[in-house]
Amino acid sequence: MRTMKLGSSNLDVPVVAVGCMRIDTLEKREAERFVHAALDQGANFFDHADVYGNGACEEIFAEALGMNGRTREHVLLQSKCGIREGMFDFSKGHILASVDGILKRLRTDYLDVLLLHRPDTLMEPDEVAEAFDELERSGRVLHFGVSNQTPGQIELLKKAVDQPLVVDQLQLSITNATMIERGFNVNMLNDAAVDRDGGVLDYCRLHDITIQPWSPFQYGFFDGAFLGSSVYPELNAVLDAVADRYGISTTTLVVAWLLRHPAHMQPVVGTTSVGRLRDCCAAADVRLSREDWYAIYRAAGRPLP
Ligand SMILES: NC(=O)c1ccc[n+]([C@@H]2O[C@H](COP(=O)([O-])OP(=O)(O)OC[C@H]3O[C@@H](n4cnc5c(N)ncnc54)[C@H](OP(=O)(O)O)[C@@H]3O)[C@@H](O)[C@H]2O)c1
């Protein structure tokens, strides 16, 4: 699998990340097969969160991998904290306690990357900084980042936090590309011009923060996969035709569309199927033409101005 540097760090990561949010839908044997199939593809970067399956996803993953000192060296582990029942919590105490729980469930003594999951308006940046310092000093976390944050929120954190923030994990797919759409409709009166994210795409490129698109196959907010969906007939027709021409599956094409963007994104795919995962990984070797990238963008129902 082709690799890239994660954000401004020196960490080499595969360009496709494996999301583990749905791994708790697999039986034990299926989970083992899935995790090892990922490794066979060179997809050794796994995305977790303490809330996935209430912690069960991390446990199932560790069990499926057969986590021990030797296997740990072959994987890159990212997890997230900060979402609690009925609230978001970036307090020092919660961050530290969450990481302890994550490490225990993943059966490891360090995370390669820790992300703050969703902005907490009650956040005190100094507390986050203290938590990050402690985690870094003790070797429990090697790199830090955020998820679902605007440039302003990242800047606020950066006022206090010394460690570089190397990732912003954000919802982005062919059918939810508001961060791209806005850049085409600057200062116009249509809805597409609305600033929903503070210009996060350009900001991340300017500051060497890797965007990790989450839910690359879903439309809406987990409404289902758009591939093959009757909600998107025109898009599916174009995807079928383009995929045919490249001799790839439409699953590969969806990931290749994200990888074609020069922001050097690292899509986090959420499939639990070994076959689909292989197709997602195959996207690392596909480069779409400008014409095809734009045709797919437009087919999702977004005319260019
Ligand atoms: N930071 C955040 O706030 C946030 C939020 C949500 C998710 N995430 C991360 O992003 C990852 C991906 O999210 P997601 O699972 O919603 O993403 P996704 O890859 O868009 O969706 C995967 C789901 O779509 C199904 N699917 C149906 N047809 C598919 C096809 N042709 N190709 C691929 N999948 C197809 C999959 O079923 P099969 O399993 O049967 O293939 C699976 O249930 C998560 O695992 C998690 O790590 C982060």
The ligand as an ORCA input file, in Angstrom:
! r2SCAN-3c Opt
* xyz 0 1
  N     -14.665     11.118     13.733
  C     -15.944     10.848     13.683
  O     -16.791     11.593     14.199
  C     -16.393      9.600     12.986
  C     -17.755      9.370     12.754
  C     -18.113      8.185     12.107
  C     -17.137      7.275     11.700
  N     -15.841      7.521     11.950
  C     -14.759      6.583     11.517
  O     -14.913      6.399     10.127
  C     -14.995      5.014      9.834
  C     -15.852      4.833      8.633
  O     -17.195      5.220      8.917
  P     -18.405      4.400      8.298
  O     -18.346      3.003      8.722
  O     -19.644      5.170      8.545
  O     -17.963      4.518      6.763
  P     -18.342      3.969      5.369
  O     -17.129      3.295      4.867
  O     -18.884      5.130      4.633
  O     -19.546      2.940      5.548
  C     -19.330      1.586      5.809
  C     -20.668      0.918      5.856
  O     -21.265      1.001      4.557
  C     -21.571     -0.325      4.120
  N     -21.417     -0.450      2.681
  C     -22.418     -0.812      1.829
  N     -21.974     -0.850      0.582
  C     -20.677     -0.548      0.619
  C     -19.680     -0.467     -0.379
  N     -19.916     -0.697     -1.677
  N     -18.449     -0.144     -0.004
  C     -18.164      0.088      1.298
  N     -19.072      0.016      2.279
  C     -20.331     -0.307      1.951
  C     -20.614     -1.207      4.863
  O     -21.151     -2.521      4.913
  P     -20.159     -3.779      4.915
  O     -19.499     -3.772      6.239
  O     -21.081     -4.933      4.715
  O     -19.213     -3.605      3.780
  C     -20.580     -0.545      6.225
  O     -21.730     -0.877      6.984
  C     -15.526      4.374     11.113
  O     -15.171      3.012     11.210
  C     -14.832      5.201     12.151
  O     -13.514      4.701     12.348
  C     -15.450      8.670     12.585
*
